[in-house]
Amino acid sequence: MEATFTHIENDRAVMVDISRKDVIVRKAIASGEIVLSEATIEKISTGAVEKGNVLSTARIASILAVKKTPELIPMCHQIPITSVDVDFSIYDNIVCAKVEVRSVGKTGVEMEALTGVSVALLTVWDMVKSAEKDETGNYPATFIQNIKVLEKVKGNQN
């Protein structure tokens, strides 16, 4: 199927005014997956990746990304991040990243959680790319999928 593109003549971009919103506790959890070869998963599990500890590096990258989200997404507000928790699970040939972000502020933290997941998965890819390349230098079996918000909570709903 061929893609259809529509040109839109609208150059307006606005950061939403949140000055009248209440400051409340906010939480978002996002997740995503990277599909890798079983051999690469084994290298991650045994600590045999040339660049070092894949999941520790991806965890740190995710936390940094959460804190830098307003610098990457133009209309995203700067908000006080009060907590970031990054977890990884490995299933067969998939590494799953889950990022929980908390804040006390006037707007949600789902963009921060999604950014954290995205950068965690990109960091995994960067750490293992030498193992994932085929003979032409491409990545035919490597891909990121299912990045989504699992939960968004505002107020003291925990």
Beta strands, then each sheet from edge to edge (+ up, - down):
strand 1: 24-35
strand 2: 81-91
strand 3: 94-105
strand 4: 143-154
sheet 1: 2+ 3- 1+ 4-
end
